């Protein structure tokens, strides 16, 4: 399979500069909405934007902010009519979605659950940035909100993608990658992964699923395997051994290549059963024109994946999957859901932003309908509803945008239109209280 060409996240320093510039323009306090609509009592009030978010990136929150407010069930658009309850059976496989790397990703999980008629998302998925080693160690404040979500219920799972190298998306040459792999295999970077393990244990999420060095068989990341598979395998083993040595840990390590051969057969990168707990696969609907049957049968494809995992006594997972090169491909959505129903992965998390997603992306109405119908109204005792077979293409209504809090500003508060891009980075819309000047004068006037 050709290497995936996805949008690359902007650099952390660039994001900081943008957010800083916006803050300088506002020159006022801003808070996340604490109730429907806009925050009360703030000089500048912030509300969630009802439009679908731009492509999320691995951004690091400025601080360990409290869990953002989410909409109440009453604000969520109703799910499709639910058929008669399915007979009691095995619980549906745990699933979730990647919705954003920061606190908004946690907030949106409750909203997506509402869109699915109350079906609970039991898997949260986020990524550590790979810009600097300090990011990979778990920067203060980044993991807190995810850990809070995990601790609320015992049956939840936190999935964390962890880069194996800094400058992970800087297009580092193969020669430099070989040098870095050798340094890692020699133990030079052990301390960074020990710090991450200690951080996760400190946050009381010692059972986190660690998707280490994902898509190593491709060319996108500095942590790729191709330049020196033997050193890569040795480096993986060092990282796992280092993290498992931290007292209190219960980590599960997920070896997740991208589907197909890509730059190198992913079996050449497999580090061994002793340091792998789960065999995952990232499987998007690509390349263009390739059918789902071909995705199953291709070398190192979906069938080889489940066969390999079975031979090694490991469960499978699908940390990343979704639409891509073939547009709103209802057949892919139907078949991928059926594939997971059949093979029972430990978990799956759809990548839910354009062009891949079904909830935050309005470009895929037919696939959105199939996903929503299949997963709406599920409970622990119910089996997933049969994945619907799409009828002949017809003009389907565009799926509703992700539910959000109301956007009517409180009295005396004038909304500011800063544009979708800036509002996304701020986390919502801003409004300025019309009485701020008079209240400031009253405070400054001696009594």
ZAMARGU-4260 file (C-alpha; in steps of 0.2 Angstrom, whole numbers, plus 5000, padded with zeros to 4 digits):
<rodrens>
0) 5000/5000/5000 | 5006/5017/4996 | 5012/5027/5011 | 4997/5037/5018 | 4998/5056/5015
5) 4988/5064/5029 | 4989/5082/5035 | 5003/5085/5046 | 5000/5093/5063 | 5007/5111/5065
10) 5022/5113/5076 | 5019/5116/5094 | 5028/5132/5094 | 5018/5138/5079 | 5002/5134/5089
15) 5009/5143/5104 | 5012/5159/5094 | 4995/5159/5087 | 4986/5157/5103 | 4997/5170/5111
20) 4993/5182/5097 | 4974/5179/5100 | 4976/5181/5118 | 4985/5198/5116 | 4971/5204/5105
25) 4958/5199/5117 | 4967/5206/5133 | 4954/5199/5144 | 4950/5184/5154 | 4942/5169/5144
30) 4934/5153/5152 | 4926/5138/5145 | 4907/5138/5146 | 4901/5132/5162 | 4883/5131/5156
35) 4873/5132/5140 | 4880/5145/5129 | 4892/5157/5136 | 4902/5158/5152 | 4894/5169/5165
40) 4903/5183/5174 | 4918/5184/5162 | 4924/5199/5154 | 4925/5189/5138 | 4914/5174/5138
45) 4918/5158/5128 | 4905/5146/5120 | 4907/5130/5110 | 4905/5132/5091 | 4891/5122/5083
50) 4901/5120/5067 | 4912/5104/5065 | 4929/5106/5071 | 4944/5108/5059 | 4956/5093/5059
55) 4962/5090/5077 | 4980/5090/5080 | 4991/5084/5094 | 4990/5100/5104 | 4995/5102/5122
60) 4983/5111/5133 | 4991/5126/5142 | 4987/5119/5159 | 4978/5105/5168 | 4961/5113/5165
65) 4946/5106/5173 | 4935/5095/5162 | 4926/5106/5150 | 4907/5107/5151 | 4897/5096/5140
70) 4880/5098/5134 | 4865/5090/5143 | 4856/5075/5135 | 4842/5087/5130 | 4853/5097/5119
75) 4858/5082/5109 | 4849/5078/5093 | 4839/5062/5094 | 4846/5046/5088 | 4837/5036/5075
80) 4822/5025/5080 | 4829/5010/5090 | 4822/4993/5085 | 4816/4981/5098 | 4830/4977/5110
85) 4842/4963/5104 | 4842/4947/5114 | 4855/4946/5128 | 4872/4941/5123 | 4890/4946/5124
90) 4894/4964/5127 | 4898/4974/5111 | 4917/4976/5108 | 4923/4992/5117 | 4924/5007/5105
95) 4927/5025/5105 | 4933/5039/5093 | 4947/5051/5091 | 4939/5067/5093 | 4953/5079/5098
100) 4970/5077/5107 | 4966/5089/5121 | 4952/5092/5134 | 4939/5095/5119 | 4942/5077/5115
105) 4935/5071/5132 | 4921/5084/5131 | 4915/5078/5114 | 4914/5060/5120 | 4898/5063/5130
110) 4891/5073/5115 | 4895/5058/5103 | 4887/5046/5115 | 4871/5057/5115 | 4871/5057/5096
115) 4872/5038/5097 | 4856/5037/5108 | 4866/5035/5124 | 4878/5021/5119 | 4893/5023/5130
120) 4910/5026/5123 | 4921/5015/5134 | 4937/5020/5125 | 4946/5037/5125 | 4960/5039/5113
125) 4973/5053/5112 | 4991/5056/5106 | 5006/5063/5114 | 5015/5076/5103 | 5031/5071/5096
130) 5040/5088/5095 | 5051/5086/5110 | 5056/5073/5123 | 5047/5084/5136 | 5031/5080/5126
135) 5034/5062/5126 | 5037/5062/5144 | 5019/5068/5147 | 5019/5087/5148 | 5011/5093/5164
140) 4993/5096/5162 | 4991/5086/5145 | 4986/5069/5152 | 4976/5075/5168 | 4959/5077/5159
145) 4961/5060/5151 | 4966/5052/5167 | 4951/5060/5176 | 4939/5052/5163 | 4947/5035/5165
150) 4946/5035/5184 | 4927/5039/5184 | 4923/5021/5179 | 4932/5004/5181 | 4927/4998/5164
155) 4934/5012/5154 | 4950/5011/5143 | 4963/5025/5140 | 4972/5022/5123 | 4988/5033/5122
160) 4999/5034/5106 | 5017/5037/5111 | 5030/5042/5099 | 5047/5033/5100 | 5057/5049/5094
165) 5056/5067/5096 | 5054/5078/5080 | 5043/5064/5075 | 5035/5072/5060 | 5050/5083/5054
170) 5054/5072/5038 | 5071/5066/5046 | 5082/5057/5033 | 5084/5038/5034 | 5102/5040/5038
175) 5098/5050/5054 | 5084/5038/5058 | 5096/5024/5058 | 5108/5033/5070 | 5093/5037/5082
180) 5087/5019/5082 | 5105/5014/5087 | 5105/5027/5101 | 5088/5021/5107 | 5093/5003/5106
185) 5108/5007/5117 | 5097/5014/5130 | 5101/5033/5128 | 5082/5037/5128 | 5076/5026/5142
190) 5074/5040/5155 | 5061/5048/5144 | 5050/5033/5144 | 5053/5030/5163 | 5047/5047/5166
195) 5031/5044/5156 | 5027/5028/5165 | 5030/5036/5182 | 5018/5050/5176 | 5004/5038/5171
200) 5006/5029/5187 | 5005/5045/5197 | 4989/5050/5188 | 4982/5033/5193 | 4980/5026/5175
205) 4993/5012/5176 | 4983/5001/5164 | 4984/5013/5150 | 4985/5005/5132 | 5001/5011/5125
210) 5001/5012/5106 | 5020/5013/5104 | 5028/5019/5088 | 5013/5017/5078 | 5013/5015/5059
215) 5031/5010/5060 | 5030/5002/5043 | 5028/5018/5034 | 5038/5033/5030 | 5029/5047/5039
220) 5037/5046/5056 | 5054/5048/5063 | 5050/5032/5074 | 5049/5022/5058 | 5056/5004/5057
225) 5062/5003/5039 | 5079/5011/5040 | 5085/4997/5053 | 5072/4984/5058 | 5084/4975/5070
230) 5088/4991/5079 | 5070/4996/5079 | 5065/4979/5087 | 5078/4981/5100 | 5073/4999/5104
235) 5055/4994/5106 | 5060/4980/5119 | 5070/4993/5129 | 5056/5005/5130 | 5043/4991/5136
240) 5056/4984/5148 | 5059/5002/5155 | 5041/5006/5157 | 5036/4989/5165 | 5050/4991/5178
245) 5040/5006/5186 | 5031/5000/5201 | 5012/5000/5200 | 5012/4999/5181 | 4999/4987/5172
250) 5002/4994/5154 | 4997/4985/5139 | 5008/4988/5123 | 4999/4989/5106 | 5010/4985/5091
255) 5000/4994/5077 | 5007/4995/5059 | 4997/5003/5045 | 4987/4990/5034 | 4997/4983/5019
260) 5015/4982/5015 | 5018/5001/5015 | 5037/5004/5015 | 5042/4988/5023 | 5032/4972/5028
265) 5026/4976/5046 | 5031/4958/5051 | 5049/4963/5050 | 5046/4975/5064 | 5037/4964/5076
270) 5048/4964/5092 | 5042/4948/5099 | 5028/4941/5110 | 5036/4945/5126 | 5035/4964/5124
275) 5018/4965/5114 | 5001/4963/5122 | 4990/4968/5107 | 4992/4967/5088 | 4983/4982/5081
280) 4981/4989/5064 | 4977/5006/5057 | 4966/5003/5042 | 4958/5018/5032 | 4948/5016/5016
285) 4963/5018/5004 | 4971/5018/4991 | 4958/5025/4979 | 4948/5012/4970 | 4953/4998/4981
290) 4938/4987/4987 | 4936/4981/5005 | 4938/4963/4999 | 4955/4969/4992 | 4959/4977/5009
295) 4956/4960/5017 | 4966/4950/5005 | 4981/4961/5001 | 4998/4955/5008 | 4999/4961/5026
300) 4981/4966/5025 | 4966/4964/5037 | 4966/4944/5035 | 4985/4943/5038 | 4983/4954/5053
305) 4970/4943/5062 | 4979/4927/5057 | 4996/4934/5063 | 4988/4939/5080 | 4980/4922/5082
310) 4996/4913/5078 | 5004/4924/5092 | 4990/4922/5105 | 4987/4941/5105 | 4970/4951/5104
315) 4968/4963/5089 | 4964/4981/5089 | 4960/4995/5077 | 4966/5011/5085 | 4964/5021/5068
320) 4951/5018/5055 | 4939/5028/5044 | 4935/5034/5027 | 4948/5042/5016 | 4953/5040/4997
325) 4936/5034/4992 | 4925/5047/4999 | 4908/5043/5007 | 4910/5025/5004 | 4895/5017/5013
330) 4901/4999/5008 | 4918/5002/5017 | 4909/5008/5033 | 4897/4993/5032 | 4910/4980/5029
335) 4922/4987/5042 | 4909/4987/5056 | 4905/4969/5051 | 4923/4964/5051 | 4925/4971/5068
340) 4909/4962/5074 | 4916/4946/5067 | 4934/4947/5074 | 4930/4955/5091 | 4945/4967/5093
345) 4949/4972/5111 | 4944/4990/5105 | 4942/5001/5090 | 4942/5020/5089 | 4937/5028/5073
350) 4946/5044/5067 | 4932/5056/5068 | 4937/5072/5058 | 4936/5075/5039 | 4939/5066/5028
355) 4939/5051/5039 | 4924/5054/5051 | 4906/5051/5053 | 4901/5064/5067 | 4912/5079/5066
360) 4913/5078/5047 | 4897/5082/5037 | 4905/5076/5021 | 4900/5058/5023 | 4881/5057/5026
365) 4878/5039/5020 | 4892/5032/5030 | 4887/5042/5045 | 4870/5035/5044 | 4877/5017/5044
370) 4888/5020/5059 | 4875/5028/5069 | 4862/5015/5065 | 4873/5001/5070 | 4880/5008/5086
375) 4865/5018/5093 | 4856/5013/5109 | 4868/4999/5114 | 4870/4993/5132 | 4882/4981/5140
380) 4869/4966/5138 | 4865/4969/5120 | 4873/4963/5104 | 4877/4976/5091 | 4863/4978/5078
385) 4866/4970/5061 | 4876/4983/5051 | 4863/4989/5038 | 4866/4986/5020 | 4865/5003/5011
390) 4851/5005/4998 | 4854/5012/4981 | 4862/5030/4983 | 4849/5043/4987 | 4850/5061/4993
395) 4853/5058/5011 | 4851/5072/5024 | 4868/5079/5029 | 4871/5072/5047 | 4869/5085/5061
400) 4885/5094/5066 | 4892/5089/5083 | 4880/5095/5096 | 4885/5109/5106 | 4879/5121/5119
405) 4867/5135/5113 | 4875/5150/5106 | 4863/5163/5111 | 4874/5175/5121 | 4868/5181/5138
410) 4860/5198/5140 | 4873/5212/5138 | 4886/5202/5130 | 4891/5205/5112 | 4897/5191/5102
415) 4914/5192/5092 | 4916/5184/5076 | 4935/5179/5075 | 4933/5165/5062 | 4931/5147/5063
420) 4950/5143/5064 | 4954/5155/5078 | 4938/5150/5087 | 4943/5132/5086 | 4960/5135/5094
425) 4951/5145/5108 | 4939/5132/5111 | 4923/5142/5106 | 4916/5159/5102 | 4919/5174/5112
430) 4908/5188/5118 | 4912/5204/5127 | 4901/5211/5140 | 4894/5228/5136 | 4895/5234/5153
435) 4913/5230/5156 | 4918/5249/5154 | 4905/5255/5167 | 4909/5241/5179 | 4928/5245/5178
440) 4924/5264/5181 | 4913/5259/5196 | 4927/5249/5203 | 4940/5263/5201 | 4929/5276/5208
445) 4932/5280/5226 | 4917/5277/5238
</rodrens>
